[in-house]
Amino acid sequence: MDCDFDILIVGGGMVGATMAYALSPLPLRIGVIEAVPFKSDNQPSYDDRAIALAYGSARIFEAMGLWHKFADKVSPIKKIHVSDRGHFGVARIDSVEEKVDGLGYVIENRVVGAVLAKALPKLENVELICPATVTDVEMDTNQARLSIESDGQQMQLTSKLVIAADGGNSVVRQLLEIPTRSWDYGQAAVIANVTPERHHQGVAYERFTDTGPVAMLPNSYAETGDPNRCSLVWTVRSGDEDRVLGLSDDDFLAELQTRFGYRLGVLEKVGRRNAYPLKLVRAKQQVRPRLALIGNAAHTLHPIAGQGFNLGQRDVAVLADVLAAAIAKGEDIGATEVMQRYSDWRHWDHKKVIGFTDGLARLFSNPLAPVALARNIGLFTVDVVPPLKRLLSRQTMGLAGKLPRLAMGLPLQG
């Protein structure tokens, strides 16, 4: 039975758009269904939100031929400094020891989105179906059938495989009644850009406090005109975010100063603030015949250690690798055994990263003195024992475990 598409990707955000671009070298008809029109905004703003790309994620973009479009708009992370407020423990990771230019790179969502929005329409085998929303999903032995609404019109599309990349509130996941496991951390993340007195020197700070971690990431590429600018992720207790958002700039900076300390001197400027609740959500089924969930549709993490988007990037790279191999063997790309190969490959990375981030979030929020002592001994041990530091470095850089071709910097085919 002939289908309208080989693959329909639901969600054209950073993960979904990257998935489409990664698959574009393969002999596939790809459709991307996105509710919001693709557009490019090239005006830099002090308030642009940013993500921390792991070294491995940057290598995925490089293997796809996109990294050169980002390279002059990133702030390299030269060092990572982890500390526990009011305690002795500290751990440090240095890019020099890892023999890389950066352990990771801070880049604005807007920049990544603009590059992908410009690149996707140029791909001959990728069709952008937007603005459009999915209203129903049906699966049978030979195909998937999606009902969509676009410009007030209803239509149906068929494909051999559906890739759900439509975020933490995935419509596809809900329509197919895929259950999730979730945990509410009782925390919210306050996001802003902050300018300190001193230059960050490429250091990313993760400082644990009794309400959760405070992360300060270097984010000062030349276009912003602010060489000291940092991206802030400040974890507060649920219910306190409205108070923090409502503070005057001076009061906000004063309270943040108390939580973060003076490693960057006096905090001088803050931009627009936003907040969102923190939950761990994981789909109990991440594959079915003719279906794969990737990115936040499959797993939404605590932002501690900045692993969420990078885990989604590895979903993209592994799924692309599995599908390329299936095509080379003449297999049905939506078949149960192909989807299971993807699931089996991703299982350990998902389990490890979710366990790592969830464990850190719980451990460093525990106020008990014996727990505080144990975690600070742990930080100190990681800092002085090279094999442990190496293990943490590889995990942070997204280079642990079996790597797909794109994460090794290799093209998908060849």
Backbone hydrogen bonds, N-H to C=O, Kabsch-Sander energy under -0.5 kcal/mol:
donor,donor_aa,acceptor,acceptor_aa,energy
5,F,158,T,-1.9
6,D,29,R,-2.0
7,I,29,R,-2.1
8,L,161,L,-2.4
9,I,7,I,-0.5
9,I,31,G,-3.4
10,V,8,L,-0.6
10,V,163,I,-2.6
11,G,9,I,-0.7
11,G,33,I,-3.2
17,A,13,G,-3.2
18,T,14,M,-1.9
19,M,15,V,-2.3
20,A,16,G,-2.1
21,Y,17,A,-2.2
22,A,18,T,-2.8
23,L,19,M,-1.9
24,S,20,A,-0.9
24,S,21,Y,-0.5
26,L,23,L,-2.1
28,L,26,L,-2.4
30,I,28,L,-0.7
30,I,125,N,-2.7
31,G,7,I,-2.5
32,V,127,E,-2.6
33,I,9,I,-2.9
33,I,31,G,-0.5
34,E,32,V,-0.6
34,E,129,I,-1.8
42,N,40,S,-0.5
48,D,45,S,-1.5
51,I,107,I,-2.9
53,L,51,I,-0.8
53,L,105,Y,-3.5
54,A,52,A,-0.5
55,Y,103,L,-1.6
56,G,397,M,-2.9
58,A,54,A,-2.2
59,R,55,Y,-1.8
60,I,56,G,-1.5
61,F,57,S,-2.1
62,E,58,A,-2.2
63,A,59,R,-2.6
64,M,60,I,-1.5
65,G,62,E,-1.5
66,L,61,F,-2.7
67,W,61,F,-1.0
69,K,66,L,-1.9
70,F,66,L,-0.5
70,F,67,W,-1.8
71,A,67,W,-2.0
73,K,70,F,-3.3
74,V,71,A,-0.7
75,S,106,V,-2.0
77,I,104,G,-2.9
78,K,76,P,-0.9
78,K,202,G,-2.3
79,K,202,G,-1.6
80,I,93,I,-2.5
81,H,204,A,-2.8
82,V,80,I,-0.5
82,V,91,A,-3.1
83,S,206,E,-2.2
84,D,89,G,-1.1
85,R,83,S,-0.5
85,R,208,F,-3.0
87,H,84,D,-2.3
91,A,82,V,-2.4
93,I,80,I,-2.3
95,S,78,K,-3.0
98,E,94,D,-1.2
99,K,95,S,-0.6
99,K,96,V,-0.9
100,V,95,S,-2.1
103,L,77,I,-2.9
104,G,77,I,-0.6
105,Y,53,L,-2.7
106,V,75,S,-2.6
107,I,51,I,-2.5
107,I,105,Y,-0.5
109,N,49,R,-2.2
110,R,49,R,-0.5
111,V,108,E,-0.7
112,V,108,E,-1.7
113,G,109,N,-3.0
114,A,110,R,-2.4
115,V,111,V,-2.1
116,L,112,V,-2.3
117,A,113,G,-2.6
118,K,114,A,-1.6
119,A,115,V,-2.0
120,L,116,L,-2.7
122,K,119,A,-1.2
123,L,120,L,-1.9
124,E,122,K,-0.5
126,V,123,L,-1.3
127,E,30,I,-2.9
128,L,126,V,-0.5
129,I,32,V,-3.3
129,I,127,E,-0.6
130,C,128,L,-0.8
132,A,34,E,-1.6
133,T,149,E,-2.1
135,T,147,S,-3.1
136,D,147,S,-1.4
138,E,145,R,-2.5
140,D,143,Q,-2.5
144,A,159,S,-3.1
145,R,138,E,-3.3
146,L,157,L,-3.2
147,S,136,D,-2.5
148,I,146,L,-0.5
148,I,155,M,-2.8
149,E,133,T,-2.5
150,S,153,Q,-2.7
153,Q,150,S,-2.1
155,M,148,I,-2.2
157,L,146,L,-2.7
159,S,144,A,-2.0
160,K,5,F,-0.9
160,K,6,D,-0.5
161,L,6,D,-1.2
162,V,290,R,-2.1
163,I,8,L,-2.6
164,A,162,V,-0.6
164,A,292,A,-2.6
165,A,10,V,-3.0
165,A,163,I,-0.8
170,S,167,G,-1.4
174,Q,170,S,-1.7
175,L,171,V,-3.1
176,L,172,V,-2.0
177,E,174,Q,-1.4
178,I,173,R,-2.5
181,R,282,R,-2.9
183,W,280,L,-2.2
185,Y,183,W,-0.6
185,Y,278,L,-1.8
187,Q,278,L,-0.5
188,A,236,V,-2.6
189,A,276,Y,-2.8
190,V,188,A,-0.5
190,V,234,W,-3.1
191,I,189,A,-0.6
191,I,274,N,-3.3
192,A,232,L,-1.5
194,V,230,C,-2.7
195,T,269,K,-2.6
197,E,266,V,-2.0
198,R,264,L,-2.5
203,V,200,H,-1.7
204,A,79,K,-2.8
205,Y,203,V,-0.6
205,Y,216,M,-2.7
206,E,81,H,-2.7
207,R,214,V,-2.8
208,F,83,S,-3.0
208,F,206,E,-0.6
209,T,212,G,-0.8
212,G,209,T,-1.1
214,V,207,R,-2.9
215,A,213,P,-0.5
215,A,233,V,-2.8
216,M,205,Y,-2.4
217,L,231,S,-2.8
219,N,229,R,-2.3
224,T,221,Y,-1.8
225,G,222,A,-1.5
229,R,226,D,-1.5
230,C,194,V,-2.9
231,S,217,L,-2.8
232,L,192,A,-3.3
232,L,230,C,-0.5
233,V,215,A,-2.3
234,W,190,V,-2.8
235,T,213,P,-2.1
235,T,233,V,-0.6
236,V,188,A,-2.9
238,S,186,G,-2.4
240,D,237,R,-2.4
244,V,240,D,-2.2
245,L,241,E,-2.8
246,G,242,D,-1.6
247,L,243,R,-0.5
247,L,244,V,-1.0
252,F,248,S,-2.9
253,L,249,D,-2.6
254,A,250,D,-2.1
255,E,251,D,-2.4
256,L,252,F,-2.6
257,Q,253,L,-2.5
258,T,254,A,-1.6
259,R,255,E,-1.5
260,F,256,L,-3.2
261,G,257,Q,-2.7
265,G,262,Y,-1.8
268,E,195,T,-2.8
268,E,266,V,-0.6
269,K,195,T,-1.4
271,G,193,N,-2.5
274,N,191,I,-1.9
276,Y,189,A,-1.6
278,L,187,Q,-2.5
279,K,277,P,-0.6
280,L,183,W,-2.8
281,V,279,K,-0.6
281,V,300,T,-2.2
282,R,181,R,-2.8
283,A,298,A,-2.3
284,K,179,P,-2.9
285,Q,179,P,-0.5
288,R,291,L,-2.0
290,R,334,G,-2.0
291,L,288,R,-2.4
292,A,162,V,-2.0
293,L,286,Q,-2.9
294,I,164,A,-2.5
297,A,294,I,-1.3
298,A,295,G,-1.8
299,H,295,G,-2.1
300,T,281,V,-2.9
306,G,303,P,-2.6
307,Q,304,I,-0.7
311,L,307,Q,-2.3
312,G,308,G,-1.7
313,Q,309,F,-2.1
314,R,310,N,-1.8
315,D,311,L,-1.6
316,V,312,G,-2.0
317,A,313,Q,-2.3
318,V,314,R,-2.6
319,L,315,D,-2.7
320,A,316,V,-2.4
321,D,317,A,-1.9
322,V,318,V,-2.8
323,L,319,L,-2.6
324,A,320,A,-2.3
325,A,321,D,-2.1
326,A,322,V,-2.1
327,I,323,L,-2.4
328,A,324,A,-2.1
329,K,325,A,-1.3
330,G,327,I,-1.4
331,E,326,A,-2.9
333,I,331,E,-0.6
335,A,332,D,-1.7
339,M,335,A,-2.3
340,Q,336,T,-2.4
341,R,337,E,-1.5
342,Y,338,V,-1.6
343,S,339,M,-2.4
344,D,340,Q,-3.0
345,W,341,R,-2.1
346,R,342,Y,-2.2
347,H,343,S,-1.6
348,W,344,D,-0.6
349,D,345,W,-0.5
350,H,346,R,-2.7
351,K,347,H,-2.6
352,K,348,W,-2.7
353,V,349,D,-2.7
354,I,350,H,-2.6
355,G,351,K,-2.1
356,F,352,K,-2.3
357,T,353,V,-2.8
358,D,354,I,-2.6
359,G,355,G,-2.2
360,L,356,F,-2.2
361,A,357,T,-2.4
362,R,358,D,-2.1
363,L,359,G,-3.0
364,F,360,L,-2.6
365,S,362,R,-0.7
366,N,363,L,-1.0
372,A,368,L,-2.4
373,L,369,A,-2.5
374,A,370,P,-2.3
375,R,371,V,-2.6
376,N,372,A,-1.8
377,I,373,L,-2.2
378,G,374,A,-2.0
379,L,375,R,-2.3
380,F,376,N,-2.4
381,T,377,I,-2.6
382,V,378,G,-2.5
383,D,379,L,-1.9
384,V,380,F,-1.4
385,V,381,T,-1.8
388,L,385,V,-0.6
389,K,385,V,-2.2
390,R,386,P,-2.8
391,L,387,P,-2.1
392,L,388,L,-2.3
393,S,389,K,-2.6
394,R,390,R,-2.5
395,Q,391,L,-1.9
396,T,392,L,-2.7
397,M,393,S,-2.4
398,G,395,Q,-1.1
399,L,394,R,-2.8
400,A,394,R,-0.6
408,M,404,P,-1.0
408,M,405,R,-1.0
409,G,406,L,-1.6
410,L,405,R,-2.6
